Amino acid sequence: MHIGQGHRGNEQDHCHRRIGQNRCNAGAGTSETGDQIRVPLAELEPVHIAGVTVSSATLHNEDDITRKDIRVGDLVFVAGQLGISLETGALAGAGVAEQTEQIMANLGAILEAAGTSLENVVKATIFLVDLGDFQAMNEVYGRHMGDDPPARATFQVAALPSGALVEIEVIAAAG
């Protein structure tokens, strides 16, 4: 589910990697000058597998080669999000509460772009560097998930990318 990174020197092309198949796109690859050409992930066509449509249409950084979400049937799976500000590209704060607040804003934006919302989340998985931060994370999480929260699992992990303290991934019903 990413754009392959070939190099002109070994004559590989840049390709779309799609669920169930790999497909090189004539519009993706290396230019005459050797510059890399990328096709925005949101422009990938839906894939149909065993009667189920799989698609992605969300926010992404042009340099990011991973999808933020993928829709399979009536579910939207959102990849784990860190508390990184979309404006600055930096962690939203040094504490777990500030980072969780940013994560929830990011998840809300991704879900909205996918045609659903935080209200439709049916499952969340939370990764904390320190389970001692559970209370602070849970206060913020609870404000955003409302009175009927989704099923949830929480794990302590050794470390997260970018020095983050918390990461959250969700599955939501399509809107």
Buried (B, 14 or more C-beta within 10 A) or exposed (E): BEBBEBEBEEEBBBBBBBEEEEEBBEEBBBEEEEEBEBBEBBEBEEBEBEEBEBBBBBBBEEEEBEBBBBBBEEBBBBBBBBBBEEEEEEBBBEBBBBBBBBBBBBBBBBBBBBBBBBBBBEBBBBBBBEEEBBEBBBEBBEEBBEEEEBEBEBEEEEEBEEEBBBBBBBBBBBE
